[in-house]
Amino acid sequence: MPPSSASRGRTFATLGPAAAPLDVIFMDPPYATGAGAVALDKLGRLGWVGAGSWISIETERSEQIDVKGFVIDAERVVGKAKLWLLRAE
């Protein structure tokens, strides 16, 4: 299965263990809910995130991301949103 189709058609709630970590993950969770941090934690525990993975998350401008095992490489404010680029430690 090509890496780009590894999670096609699956919702976050139905994700099980990954066959292999993904290189890049794009996330746009609902604003001001903490869902991005929850999703990062779950993706990490299920093996979707590996040592070389990059994660892009869009959050509400004032929302913070702080999840064990991830470091912030960059963040940019764009209008009402903040874009984060994270990598696994």
MARGUDO-167114 format. One record per atom (N, C-alpha, C, O): residue number from 1; residue in one letter; chain; atom name; x negated, y, z negated. Coordinates in pm, 1 decimal. Example, Ala and Ser with C-alpha at 12.3 -4.5 7.8 and 13.67 -1.06 7.14 Angstrom:
    k  r  c   a      east     north        up
    1  A  A   N   -1319.0    -569.0    -780.0
    1  A  A  CA   -1230.0    -450.0    -780.0
    1  A  A   C   -1320.0    -330.0    -780.0
    1  A  A   O   -1423.6    -331.9    -846.5
    2  S  A   N   -1285.0    -225.0    -708.0
    2  S  A  CA   -1367.0    -106.0    -714.0
    2  S  A   C   -1290.0       3.0    -787.0
    2  S  A   O   -1340.9     113.8    -803.9
//
This chain:
    k  r  c   a      east     north        up
    1  M  A   N     -84.5    -116.9       0.0
    1  M  A  CA       0.0       0.0       0.0
    1  M  A   C     -89.4     123.7       0.0
    1  M  A   O    -179.2     133.3     -83.7
    2  P  A   N     -67.6     219.1      91.6
    2  P  A  CA    -149.4     340.6      92.8
    2  P  A   C    -129.3     419.7     -36.3
    2  P  A   O     -18.3     423.8     -89.2
    3  P  A   N    -236.6     483.1     -88.2
    3  P  A  CA    -224.9     557.9    -212.7
    3  P  A   C    -114.7     662.1    -210.4
    3  P  A   O     -52.8     687.0    -313.9
    4  S  A   N     -87.8     724.2     -95.7
    4  S  A  CA      12.2     829.3     -89.5
    4  S  A   C     153.2     776.8    -112.1
    4  S  A   O     243.2     855.5    -141.4
    5  S  A   N     175.1     647.1     -99.4
    5  S  A  CA     309.3     593.5    -118.7
    5  S  A   C     321.6     514.5    -249.0
    5  S  A   O     421.8     446.5    -271.0
    6  A  A   N     220.8     523.1    -335.0
    6  A  A  CA     219.3     443.0    -457.2
    6  A  A   C     339.4     468.1    -545.6
    6  A  A   O     388.2     375.0    -609.7
    7  S  A   N     389.1     591.1    -551.5
    7  S  A  CA     502.0     617.9    -639.7
    7  S  A   C     623.2     670.7    -564.4
    7  S  A   O     717.1     719.8    -627.1
    8  R  A   N     623.8     662.1    -434.1
    8  R  A  CA     735.7     709.8    -353.6
    8  R  A   C     864.6     640.5    -395.2
    8  R  A   O     869.8     518.1    -406.6
    9  G  A   N     967.3     719.4    -417.4
    9  G  A  CA    1097.8     663.3    -448.8
    9  G  A   C    1116.0     622.5    -593.5
    9  G  A   O    1219.7     565.8    -628.1
   10  R  A   N    1019.6     649.3    -678.6
   10  R  A  CA    1030.4     611.7    -819.1
   10  R  A   C    1049.5     737.1    -903.1
   10  R  A   O     988.5     840.7    -876.3
   11  T  A   N    1132.9     727.5   -1002.9
   11  T  A  CA    1147.2     839.3   -1094.6
   11  T  A   C    1051.4     819.2   -1210.5
   11  T  A   O    1004.4     708.3   -1235.8
   12  F  A   N    1023.7     927.0   -1279.5
   12  F  A  CA     930.6     919.7   -1392.0
   12  F  A   C     977.5     818.1   -1495.7
   12  F  A   O     896.1     744.8   -1551.9
   13  A  A   N    1106.5     813.4   -1521.0
   13  A  A  CA    1160.5     723.7   -1623.6
   13  A  A   C    1137.7     576.5   -1590.5
   13  A  A   O    1133.3     493.5   -1681.4
   14  T  A   N    1123.1     542.4   -1463.2
   14  T  A  CA    1109.7     401.6   -1425.2
   14  T  A   C     965.4     359.1   -1400.8
   14  T  A   O     940.6     244.4   -1363.6
   15  L  A   N     870.3     449.4   -1421.1
   15  L  A  CA     730.6     413.2   -1396.9
   15  L  A   C     683.0     306.9   -1495.1
   15  L  A   O     704.0     316.2   -1616.0
   16  G  A   N     619.2     207.3   -1439.5
   16  G  A  CA     554.4     105.1   -1521.0
   16  G  A   C     404.5     121.7   -1507.0
   16  G  A   O     357.7     224.0   -1457.1
   17  P  A   N     329.1      22.7   -1550.1
   17  P  A  CA     183.4      29.3   -1538.6
   17  P  A   C     139.1      45.1   -1392.9
   17  P  A   O     197.9     -13.9   -1302.3
   18  A  A   N      35.1     125.2   -1372.0
   18  A  A  CA     -17.8     149.1   -1237.6
   18  A  A   C    -109.2      35.7   -1194.4
   18  A  A   O    -179.1     -23.9   -1276.4
   19  A  A   N    -107.9       6.3   -1064.7
   19  A  A  CA    -200.8     -91.4   -1009.3
   19  A  A   C    -341.6     -33.4   -1007.1
   19  A  A   O    -439.9    -105.5   -1023.3
   20  A  A   N    -350.1      98.7    -986.8
   20  A  A  CA    -478.1     170.5    -985.2
   20  A  A   C    -448.6     317.5   -1011.8
   20  A  A   O    -340.2     365.9    -979.1
   21  P  A   N    -544.1     389.0   -1070.8
   21  P  A  CA    -522.6     531.5   -1096.1
   21  P  A   C    -510.9     610.0    -965.4
   21  P  A   O    -567.9     571.5    -863.3
   22  L  A   N    -437.0     719.1    -969.8
   22  L  A  CA    -424.1     807.4    -854.6
   22  L  A   C    -534.6     912.7    -858.6
   22  L  A   O    -584.7     947.4    -965.5
   23  D  A   N    -571.6     962.7    -741.3
   23  D  A  CA    -674.0    1066.7    -733.5
   23  D  A   C    -616.8    1204.2    -768.2
   23  D  A   O    -680.8    1282.8    -838.1
   24  V  A   N    -496.2    1232.5    -719.1
   24  V  A  CA    -433.1    1363.0    -737.0
   24  V  A   C    -286.9    1342.5    -775.4
   24  V  A   O    -217.2    1259.5    -717.2
   25  I  A   N    -241.7    1419.6    -874.4
   25  I  A  CA    -102.4    1413.4    -919.1
   25  I  A   C     -50.4    1556.4    -923.4
   25  I  A   O    -112.9    1643.4    -984.0
   26  F  A   N      64.6    1581.4    -859.1
   26  F  A  CA     130.2    1712.1    -862.1
   26  F  A   C     256.7    1699.9    -945.8
   26  F  A   O     339.1    1611.2    -923.6
   27  M  A   N     270.9    1790.5   -1042.5
   27  M  A  CA     387.5    1785.9   -1131.1
   27  M  A   C     453.2    1923.2   -1137.8
   27  M  A   O     385.0    2025.3   -1144.8
   28  D  A   N     586.4    1924.7   -1135.5
   28  D  A  CA     664.3    2047.4   -1150.2
   28  D  A   C     780.0    2016.9   -1245.1
   28  D  A   O     895.5    2010.5   -1202.9
   29  P  A   N     748.2    1997.8   -1374.8
   29  P  A  CA     853.0    1962.8   -1471.0
   29  P  A   C     941.3    2083.8   -1503.2
   29  P  A   O     903.3    2197.0   -1473.6
   30  P  A   N    1057.6    2061.3   -1563.0
   30  P  A  CA    1143.0    2173.3   -1604.1
   30  P  A   C    1066.2    2267.1   -1697.7
   30  P  A   O     992.3    2222.4   -1785.4
   31  Y  A   N    1084.7    2395.9   -1677.6
   31  Y  A  CA    1014.0    2496.4   -1757.9
   31  Y  A   C    1053.7    2492.9   -1904.6
   31  Y  A   O    1167.2    2460.4   -1939.5
   32  A  A   N     957.4    2527.2   -1989.9
   32  A  A  CA     976.4    2549.9   -2134.1
   32  A  A   C    1039.8    2431.3   -2207.2
   32  A  A   O    1114.8    2449.4   -2303.1
   33  T  A   N    1008.8    2309.9   -2160.8
   33  T  A  CA    1063.9    2190.5   -2225.1
   33  T  A   C     955.5    2102.6   -2287.2
   33  T  A   O     985.8    2013.0   -2366.0
   34  G  A   N     830.4    2127.7   -2252.2
   34  G  A  CA     722.3    2040.8   -2296.7
   34  G  A   C     713.3    1912.8   -2215.0
   34  G  A   O     634.0    1824.0   -2246.5
   35  A  A   N     794.6    1903.0   -2110.0
   35  A  A  CA     799.5    1780.5   -2029.3
   35  A  A   C     667.1    1751.2   -1959.8
   35  A  A   O     633.8    1634.7   -1937.7
   36  G  A   N     591.5    1854.0   -1925.2
   36  G  A  CA     462.4    1831.9   -1859.9
   36  G  A   C     365.7    1757.9   -1950.3
   36  G  A   O     297.4    1665.6   -1906.0
   37  A  A   N     359.4    1797.4   -2076.4
   37  A  A  CA     271.3    1730.5   -2171.8
   37  A  A   C     316.8    1586.8   -2196.7
   37  A  A   O     234.4    1495.9   -2206.5
   38  V  A   N     446.8    1567.2   -2206.8
   38  V  A  CA     501.4    1432.4   -2227.2
   38  V  A   C     467.4    1343.6   -2107.4
   38  V  A   O     427.1    1228.6   -2124.2
   39  A  A   N     483.9    1397.3   -1986.9
   39  A  A  CA     455.0    1321.0   -1865.6
   39  A  A   C     306.3    1287.6   -1856.5
   39  A  A   O     270.3    1175.3   -1821.4
   40  L  A   N     219.9    1383.8   -1887.6
   40  L  A  CA      75.8    1357.1   -1884.0
   40  L  A   C      38.1    1244.4   -1978.5
   40  L  A   O     -38.8    1155.0   -1943.2
   41  D  A   N      92.5    1249.7   -2097.4
   41  D  A  CA      63.4    1145.5   -2195.4
   41  D  A   C     106.3    1008.8   -2143.6
   41  D  A   O      30.6     912.1   -2151.9
   42  K  A   N     229.0    1000.8   -2089.7
   42  K  A  CA     279.9     872.5   -2040.0
   42  K  A   C     198.7     823.4   -1920.1
   42  K  A   O     164.0     705.5   -1913.0
   43  L  A   N     168.4     912.6   -1826.4
   43  L  A  CA      89.5     873.6   -1709.4
   43  L  A   C     -48.3     822.3   -1749.7
   43  L  A   O     -98.5     725.8   -1691.9
   44  G  A   N    -108.6     886.4   -1848.1
   44  G  A  CA    -238.9     841.3   -1897.3
   44  G  A   C    -231.0     704.4   -1961.4
   44  G  A   O    -314.7     618.2   -1934.7
   45  R  A   N    -130.0     683.2   -2046.6
   45  R  A  CA    -115.4     554.0   -2114.8
   45  R  A   C     -85.1     440.4   -2018.2
   45  R  A   O    -123.2     326.2   -2043.8
   46  L  A   N     -16.9     469.9   -1906.8
   46  L  A  CA      20.3     365.3   -1811.7
   46  L  A   C     -84.4     341.7   -1703.0
   46  L  A   O     -64.2     258.3   -1614.7
   47  G  A   N    -195.7     414.5   -1708.8
   47  G  A  CA    -303.8     389.8   -1613.6
   47  G  A   C    -291.8     463.4   -1481.7
   47  G  A   O    -368.5     435.3   -1389.6
   48  W  A   N    -198.4     556.8   -1469.0
   48  W  A  CA    -184.0     633.3   -1345.1
   48  W  A   C    -294.8     737.2   -1331.5
   48  W  A   O    -324.6     781.8   -1220.7
   49  V  A   N    -355.6     775.8   -1442.5
   49  V  A  CA    -462.4     875.3   -1444.2
   49  V  A   C    -593.3     805.2   -1478.2
   49  V  A   O    -602.0     731.9   -1576.7
   50  G  A   N    -695.2     828.7   -1395.2
   50  G  A  CA    -826.4     770.0   -1420.5
   50  G  A   C    -930.3     878.3   -1443.6
   50  G  A   O    -897.5     996.9   -1445.7
   51  A  A   N   -1054.0     838.2   -1460.7
   51  A  A  CA   -1163.1     931.0   -1490.8
   51  A  A   C   -1181.5    1037.2   -1383.0
   51  A  A   O   -1224.3    1148.4   -1413.9
   52  G  A   N   -1150.8    1006.6   -1259.7
   52  G  A  CA   -1168.5    1103.2   -1151.3
   52  G  A   C   -1040.9    1171.6   -1107.1
   52  G  A   O   -1040.7    1241.4   -1005.7
   53  S  A   N    -933.1    1153.4   -1179.9
   53  S  A  CA    -803.9    1209.9   -1139.6
   53  S  A   C    -796.6    1360.3   -1163.1
   53  S  A   O    -851.6    1412.2   -1260.3
   54  W  A   N    -727.9    1429.1   -1072.8
   54  W  A  CA    -695.8    1570.8   -1085.8
   54  W  A   C    -545.0    1583.4   -1098.1
   54  W  A   O    -470.9    1513.5   -1028.9
   55  I  A   N    -499.2    1671.5   -1185.3
   55  I  A  CA    -356.0    1688.9   -1207.5
   55  I  A   C    -322.7    1836.2   -1194.5
   55  I  A   O    -384.0    1920.4   -1260.2
   56  S  A   N    -225.6    1867.4   -1109.9
   56  S  A  CA    -175.5    2003.3   -1095.5
   56  S  A   C     -36.5    2007.9   -1159.4
   56  S  A   O      51.0    1927.9   -1126.5
   57  I  A   N     -18.0    2103.0   -1251.4
   57  I  A  CA     110.9    2116.4   -1320.0
   57  I  A   C     157.3    2261.3   -1309.7
   57  I  A   O      79.6    2354.1   -1332.3
   58  E  A   N     284.1    2279.6   -1275.5
   58  E  A  CA     345.3    2412.1   -1277.8
   58  E  A   C     431.7    2421.6   -1402.5
   58  E  A   O     515.4    2334.9   -1427.6
   59  T  A   N     411.2    2528.2   -1481.3
   59  T  A  CA     491.0    2550.3   -1601.6
   59  T  A   C     542.7    2694.0   -1602.7
   59  T  A   O     507.8    2775.2   -1517.1
   60  E  A   N     625.7    2722.5   -1700.7
   60  E  A  CA     667.9    2860.2   -1724.5
   60  E  A   C     544.6    2937.0   -1769.6
   60  E  A   O     456.8    2881.5   -1835.7
   61  R  A   N     538.4    3062.2   -1734.2
   61  R  A  CA     420.4    3146.4   -1755.9
   61  R  A   C     363.3    3140.1   -1898.2
   61  R  A   O     241.3    3138.3   -1914.6
   62  S  A   N     448.5    3136.7   -2000.9
   62  S  A  CA     398.8    3138.9   -2139.1
   62  S  A   C     377.3    2999.8   -2199.0
   62  S  A   O     326.0    2987.2   -2310.1
   63  E  A   N     416.3    2896.2   -2126.0
   63  E  A  CA     402.1    2759.3   -2177.8
   63  E  A   C     255.5    2718.0   -2179.5
   63  E  A   O     178.7    2755.1   -2090.8
   64  Q  A   N     217.8    2641.7   -2280.3
   64  Q  A  CA      80.4    2593.1   -2293.7
   64  Q  A   C      75.9    2441.8   -2269.4
   64  Q  A   O     171.9    2370.2   -2297.9
   65  I  A   N     -35.4    2395.6   -2217.4
   65  I  A  CA     -58.7    2252.1   -2195.9
   65  I  A   C    -177.7    2212.6   -2282.3
   65  I  A   O    -285.7    2270.3   -2270.0
   66  D  A   N    -158.2    2115.9   -2368.4
   66  D  A  CA    -266.3    2067.5   -2453.6
   66  D  A   C    -240.3    1920.3   -2482.7
   66  D  A   O    -166.8    1885.7   -2575.2
   67  V  A   N    -301.4    1835.0   -2402.8
   67  V  A  CA    -281.5    1690.9   -2417.7
   67  V  A   C    -417.2    1625.3   -2434.5
   67  V  A   O    -508.5    1648.4   -2355.2
   68  K  A   N    -430.1    1544.1   -2537.2
   68  K  A  CA    -554.5    1472.6   -2563.2
   68  K  A   C    -595.6    1392.2   -2440.3
   68  K  A   O    -513.4    1323.8   -2379.4
   69  G  A   N    -722.9    1401.0   -2404.8
   69  G  A  CA    -775.1    1325.0   -2291.8
   69  G  A   C    -781.9    1403.6   -2162.0
   69  G  A   O    -826.7    1351.5   -2059.9
   70  F  A   N    -737.2    1530.0   -2165.2
   70  F  A  CA    -738.9    1612.7   -2045.1
   70  F  A   C    -804.7    1746.7   -2075.0
   70  F  A   O    -788.8    1801.3   -2184.2
   71  V  A   N    -878.2    1799.1   -1978.8
   71  V  A  CA    -938.4    1931.4   -1992.6
   71  V  A   C    -881.4    2021.6   -1883.5
   71  V  A   O    -849.4    1976.5   -1773.5
   72  I  A   N    -869.7    2148.8   -1916.5
   72  I  A  CA    -818.4    2247.4   -1821.5
   72  I  A   C    -935.6    2297.6   -1738.7
   72  I  A   O   -1032.4    2350.8   -1793.2
   73  D  A   N    -927.2    2281.0   -1608.4
   73  D  A  CA   -1031.0    2329.7   -1518.4
   73  D  A   C    -999.4    2470.8   -1469.5
   73  D  A   O   -1090.1    2551.9   -1450.9
   74  A  A   N    -870.6    2500.4   -1448.6
   74  A  A  CA    -830.5    2633.4   -1402.3
   74  A  A   C    -684.4    2654.8   -1434.7
   74  A  A   O    -607.2    2559.7   -1447.1
   75  E  A   N    -647.2    2781.8   -1448.2
   75  E  A  CA    -506.8    2818.7   -1462.7
   75  E  A   C    -485.5    2953.2   -1395.3
   75  E  A   O    -571.2    3041.3   -1402.1
   76  R  A   N    -370.9    2968.5   -1330.2
   76  R  A  CA    -338.3    3091.1   -1258.6
   76  R  A   C    -191.5    3124.0   -1283.6
   76  R  A   O    -105.5    3035.9   -1282.7
   77  V  A   N    -164.4    3252.9   -1306.1
   77  V  A  CA     -26.8    3299.9   -1320.0
   77  V  A   C      19.7    3348.1   -1183.4
   77  V  A   O     -47.9    3426.5   -1116.8
   78  V  A   N     137.3    3299.2   -1143.0
   78  V  A  CA     197.4    3336.9   -1016.0
   78  V  A   C     344.0    3367.8   -1043.7
   78  V  A   O     426.0    3276.6   -1054.1
   79  G  A   N     377.1    3495.5   -1055.4
   79  G  A  CA     514.2    3534.9   -1086.5
   79  G  A   C     554.9    3483.5   -1223.9
   79  G  A   O     487.7    3511.4   -1323.2
   80  K  A   N     664.9    3408.2   -1229.9
   80  K  A  CA     714.8    3352.6   -1356.2
   80  K  A   C     646.0    3221.9   -1394.3
   80  K  A   O     670.4    3166.7   -1501.5
   81  A  A   N     560.0    3173.4   -1305.7
   81  A  A  CA     498.2    3041.7   -1325.7
   81  A  A   C     350.9    3051.4   -1361.0
   81  A  A   O     283.9    3151.2   -1334.2
   82  K  A   N     303.2    2943.9   -1422.1
   82  K  A  CA     159.7    2925.9   -1442.9
   82  K  A   C     123.1    2792.8   -1378.2
   82  K  A   O     189.6    2691.5   -1400.2
   83  L  A   N      17.5    2794.1   -1298.9
   83  L  A  CA     -32.0    2672.7   -1234.6
   83  L  A   C    -158.3    2628.8   -1307.5
   83  L  A   O    -250.2    2707.9   -1329.1
   84  W  A   N    -160.9    2503.1   -1344.3
   84  W  A  CA    -272.6    2445.4   -1418.1
   84  W  A   C    -340.7    2339.6   -1332.2
   84  W  A   O    -273.8    2262.7   -1263.2
   85  L  A   N    -471.9    2335.6   -1336.3
   85  L  A  CA    -547.6    2227.5   -1274.1
   85  L  A   C    -623.3    2158.7   -1386.0
   85  L  A   O    -710.5    2217.9   -1449.5
   86  L  A   N    -588.9    2032.9   -1409.4
   86  L  A  CA    -647.4    1954.8   -1517.9
   86  L  A   C    -723.9    1836.4   -1460.9
   86  L  A   O    -701.3    1793.8   -1347.7
   87  R  A   N    -813.7    1785.2   -1541.1
   87  R  A  CA    -879.7    1659.8   -1505.4
   87  R  A   C    -890.2    1574.8   -1632.0
   87  R  A   O    -893.2    1625.5   -1744.1
   88  A  A   N    -895.5    1447.2   -1610.0
   88  A  A  CA    -908.0    1354.2   -1723.3
   88  A  A   C   -1048.9    1362.4   -1778.9
   88  A  A   O   -1145.5    1378.2   -1704.2
   89  E  A   N   -1059.9    1351.5   -1911.5
   89  E  A  CA   -1192.7    1353.0   -1975.1
   89  E  A   C   -1260.9    1220.4   -1955.3
   89  E  A   O   -1373.5    1201.4   -2001.3
//
